[in-house]
Amino acid sequence: MSRYLEALPEIVRVKVAYAPDLVPKLELTWEEARSCGLVEAVEEAVKTGREKIESLKRFGRGYLNAVPDPVIAQMPRHKVAFLVDLLESRGVNIFQDSVILRVGDSVLTLSIEYECG
């Protein structure tokens, strides 16, 4: 377990944002997302992100409220540890690298809030 992970509180905030224009670095299956406790956050990020994208298409880039906000998942530290191990096994260090991943047919960004306890 990395020193960053050891310093996290028992409940960790993980940000998930819809990012269809980015190129994913890796893919998670729905089962892996479920095991990590991310399914609800992924589904909500995709839903709100797609709604905001539609607003951008309709009203143009000047419509500032159309930028998708990240969804915040409150996750137990052990789920975050599982996620970190899974990503590291695929060559991504969540504490140093940008995490851009595909879940199903959607591309998302993912980040951990370090100082949230």
Buried (B, 14 or more C-beta within 10 A) or exposed (E): EBEBBEEBEEEBBBBBBBBEEBEBBEEBEEEBBEBBBBBEBBBBBBEBBBEBBEBBEEEEEEEEEBEBEBBBBEBEBEBBBBBBBBBBEEEBEBBEEEBBBBBBEBBBBBBBEEEEE
